[in-house]
Amino acid sequence: MMLKRLIAALWRRVPKWAWRAGVLLSESRFTVTAAAVVTDAQGRVLLLQHRFRPGNGWGIPGGFIQPREQPEAAIRRELREEIGLGIAATRLAGIRTLQKYRQVEIIFHCHPVGECSPKGFEVSRAEWFAPGALPEGLSNDQRELIARALNRGNNEKFCL
């Protein structure tokens, strides 16, 4: 008990820069991303084929949140940059952690405003798929994420 008090007293006297460095070195590091399950008026789901995504490249749109950027602003930015798409009001569909990548992912469900087409080198295709006709090779993880986001309106808890 006495040792803890001594360490705490010394820690409080450490300069602010040293305290921050100590926290940075001792705390785990992770990234935060925003993703979206975008559905159109026919109930189809938007999938992007990324050049750098493993497997066949198909998946929901998303990307890294920039420092001091809000998650909803991040997904709006990513959709604009990657495929030139605007979105209507969003709703939070879920939050999950991906241990393999030390990542927190915030998932939204939203509806499109306007048309879309790939704008940069990252995305090779942007297509709409009926939920029952998702592309061959789409990962089970992405399929489950889409299904849970679409079923959330049925009072199902979104626990990933």
ChimeraX attribute file (.defattr): number of C-alpha atoms within 10 A of each C-alpha:
attribute: neighborCount
match mode: 1-to-1
recipient: residues
	/A:1	5
	/A:2	7
	/A:3	8
	/A:4	9
	/A:5	10
	/A:6	10
	/A:7	10
	/A:8	11
	/A:9	11
	/A:10	10
	/A:11	13
	/A:12	10
	/A:13	9
	/A:14	11
	/A:15	9
	/A:16	11
	/A:17	9
	/A:18	11
	/A:19	14
	/A:20	12
	/A:21	10
	/A:22	11
	/A:23	11
	/A:24	11
	/A:25	10
	/A:26	9
	/A:27	8
	/A:28	8
	/A:29	9
	/A:30	12
	/A:31	14
	/A:32	16
	/A:33	18
	/A:34	23
	/A:35	27
	/A:36	31
	/A:37	26
	/A:38	24
	/A:39	20
	/A:40	15
	/A:41	8
	/A:42	9
	/A:43	14
	/A:44	18
	/A:45	23
	/A:46	24
	/A:47	24
	/A:48	23
	/A:49	19
	/A:50	22
	/A:51	15
	/A:52	12
	/A:53	13
	/A:54	10
	/A:55	11
	/A:56	15
	/A:57	18
	/A:58	26
	/A:59	25
	/A:60	21
	/A:61	23
	/A:62	23
	/A:63	18
	/A:64	18
	/A:65	22
	/A:66	13
	/A:67	7
	/A:68	6
	/A:69	10
	/A:70	11
	/A:71	21
	/A:72	20
	/A:73	12
	/A:74	19
	/A:75	26
	/A:76	20
	/A:77	17
	/A:78	22
	/A:79	22
	/A:80	17
	/A:81	13
	/A:82	23
	/A:83	21
	/A:84	18
	/A:85	19
	/A:86	17
	/A:87	16
	/A:88	13
	/A:89	11
	/A:90	18
	/A:91	14
	/A:92	16
	/A:93	24
	/A:94	19
	/A:95	16
	/A:96	14
	/A:97	15
	/A:98	12
	/A:99	9
	/A:100	6
	/A:101	9
	/A:102	13
	/A:103	16
	/A:104	17
	/A:105	21
	/A:106	21
	/A:107	27
	/A:108	22
	/A:109	21
	/A:110	18
	/A:111	20
	/A:112	18
	/A:113	13
	/A:114	10
	/A:115	9
	/A:116	18
	/A:117	16
	/A:118	20
	/A:119	16
	/A:120	11
	/A:121	10
	/A:122	15
	/A:123	20
	/A:124	18
	/A:125	17
	/A:126	19
	/A:127	14
	/A:128	17
	/A:129	16
	/A:130	14
	/A:131	16
	/A:132	9
	/A:133	10
	/A:134	17
	/A:135	16
	/A:136	8
	/A:137	10
	/A:138	15
	/A:139	16
	/A:140	9
	/A:141	11
	/A:142	15
	/A:143	15
	/A:144	12
	/A:145	20
	/A:146	21
	/A:147	14
	/A:148	20
	/A:149	22
	/A:150	19
	/A:151	13
	/A:152	15
	/A:153	10
	/A:154	8
	/A:155	7
	/A:156	11
	/A:157	13
	/A:158	15
	/A:159	9
	/A:160	12
